[in-house]
């Protein structure tokens, strides 16, 4: 479903839910490159330093091997969040230059694996580009998508790709949740803050 189809579906949903005021789909924004004279006067190193003050959880996004591929796909991701309860949606961001993202996009499904405090090395394995990231990694298939569900993860969220939006040098990927689960333990999450794991 494209942007226009998703917007139309949202309008139909809101109307069926008895929304009092009429709701119309917004026009799709014009997509274009940012010109040099429009760039904010913010140094990239300073941007990273300041935003690094915000501690984030760490996940690994995985997808099953697409037809013609031998291994699953996966990458370490800090930019993950819940988005909506009804329908159940989550969101993550991925760099537009990522070589893993096209494989996940082709699969059309993915699993978010929320890492625990003791899984820093696992995260580093999925942060490497070009290597077989699943070598020596224990995982099972998520129940709906078949995406790798990593052993020892604190929680997992099995999703289908719902929408993809542009966001500067990243893509904003919205996933519709098909299944999810979490362990019963009390291990803290793996956090990333100022360039290091906590």
C-alpha positions in Angstrom: 0.0 0.0 0.0 1.5 3.4 -1.0 1.3 6.7 0.9 -2.0 7.6 -0.7 -3.6 4.2 0.1 -2.4 4.4 3.7 -3.8 7.9 4.1 -7.1 6.8 2.6 -7.3 3.7 4.9 -6.6 6.0 7.9 -9.5 8.3 6.9 -11.8 5.3 6.5 -10.8 3.9 9.9 -11.3 7.3 11.7 -14.7 7.7 10.0 -15.8 4.2 11.0 -14.7 4.9 14.6 -17.3 7.7 14.8 -14.9 10.6 14.8 -17.1 13.7 15.3 -15.4 16.0 12.8 -14.8 15.1 9.2 -11.2 14.0 8.6 -9.5 14.4 5.2 -6.2 12.9 4.1 -3.4 15.4 4.0 -1.6 15.8 0.6 1.6 13.9 0.2 4.6 16.2 0.9 6.9 17.1 -1.9 10.1 15.1 -1.7 13.3 16.9 -2.8 16.9 17.2 -1.9 17.9 19.8 0.7 20.0 22.6 -0.8 23.2 23.7 0.7 21.7 27.1 1.6 19.0 25.3 3.6 21.3 23.3 5.8 21.2 24.1 9.5 24.4 25.7 10.8 25.0 22.8 13.1 28.4 21.0 13.1 27.8 17.2 12.7 30.3 16.3 15.4 28.6 18.7 17.8 25.2 17.3 16.9 26.4 13.8 17.7 28.0 14.9 20.9 25.0 16.7 22.2 22.4 14.0 21.1 24.7 11.4 22.6 23.6 12.7 26.0 20.3 10.9 25.5 20.6 7.3 26.6 18.9 4.9 24.2 18.0 1.2 24.4 19.6 -1.1 21.9 17.9 -3.5 19.5 18.8 -5.8 16.6 16.5 -5.7 13.7 16.4 -9.1 11.8 14.7 -10.5 8.8 14.5 -13.9 7.2 16.6 -14.7 4.1 14.8 -13.6 1.0 14.5 -15.9 -2.0 18.0 -16.4 -3.5 19.8 -15.4 -0.3 21.6 -17.8 2.0 21.6 -16.0 5.3 19.1 -13.9 7.3 19.6 -10.1 7.5 20.2 -8.1 10.6 21.6 -4.8 12.0 22.1 -3.1 15.3 19.6 -0.3 15.9 19.3 2.3 18.6 16.5 4.4 17.0 13.5 2.2 17.9 10.2 3.2 19.6 6.6 2.2 20.0 4.3 4.3 17.8 0.6 3.3 18.1 -1.6 1.1 20.2 -4.5 0.9 17.7 -3.4 -0.4 15.4 -0.2 -1.8 17.1 2.7 0.0 15.3 6.4 0.4 16.1 9.0 2.5 14.3 12.7 2.3 13.7 15.1 4.4 11.7 17.8 3.2 9.4 20.5 5.0 7.4 19.7 5.4 3.7 23.2 4.0 2.9 22.6 0.8 4.8 23.4 -2.4 2.8 21.2 -4.5 5.2 18.0 -2.4 4.8 17.3 -3.4 1.1 17.4 -7.1 2.2 14.8 -6.4 5.0 12.7 -4.4 2.6 12.7 -7.3 0.1 11.6 -9.7 2.9 8.8 -7.3 3.9 8.9 -8.5 7.5 11.2 -8.2 10.4 11.7 -8.9 14.1 12.9 -6.3 16.7 15.1 -8.0 19.3 15.5 -5.9 22.5 19.0 -6.6 24.0 19.8 -7.1 27.6 22.7 -5.5 29.5 24.9 -8.5 28.9 24.6 -8.5 25.2 27.0 -5.8 24.2 29.2 -8.3 22.2 26.1 -9.5 20.3 25.3 -5.9 19.4 28.8 -5.3 18.1 28.5 -8.4 15.9 25.5 -6.9 14.2 27.1 -3.5 13.9 29.8 -4.8 11.5 29.2 -4.3 7.8 29.9 -7.0 5.3 30.4 -10.0 7.7 28.2 -13.0 8.3 26.5 -11.5 11.3 24.7 -14.8 12.2 27.9 -16.9 12.5 27.8 -18.6 15.9 24.5 -16.8 16.8 21.7 -18.8 18.4 18.2 -17.9 17.2 14.8 -19.3 16.5 12.1 -18.3 14.0 9.6 -15.6 15.1 6.1 -17.2 15.0 4.6 -15.1 12.2 7.4 -13.7 10.0 10.0 -16.4 10.5 12.5 -13.6 11.2 15.4 -14.6 13.6 14.5 -14.2 17.2 17.8 -13.9 19.0 18.5 -16.1 22.0 18.7 -14.2 25.3 16.9 -11.1 24.0 14.8 -9.3 26.7 11.9 -9.0 24.3 11.0 -9.5 20.6 8.4 -7.8 18.3 7.5 -9.6 15.1 6.3 -7.2 12.4 5.4 -6.6 8.8 6.5 -3.4 7.0 3.6 -1.0 7.2 5.1 2.2 5.7 8.5 3.8 5.0 9.1 7.6 5.1 12.1 9.7 4.3 13.8 11.6 7.1 17.0 13.3 5.9 19.8 10.8 5.6 17.6 8.1 7.2 14.5 6.2 6.5 11.6 6.0 9.0 10.3 2.4 8.9 6.8 1.8 10.5 6.1 -1.8 11.4 2.7 -3.4 12.1 3.0 -5.8 15.0 2.0 -9.4 14.4 3.2 -11.0 17.6 5.5 -10.2 20.5 6.8 -11.4 23.8 9.2 -10.7 26.7 11.1 -12.8 29.2 10.1 -13.0 32.9 13.6 -12.1 34.2 14.6 -8.8 35.7 17.8 -8.3 33.7 18.2 -4.6 32.8 18.3 -3.5 29.2 21.5 -2.7 27.2 21.8 1.1 27.0 24.0 3.3 24.8 25.2 6.6 26.1 27.9 9.0 24.9 29.5 6.4 22.6 29.5 3.4 25.0 27.3 0.7 26.5 26.0 1.1 30.0 
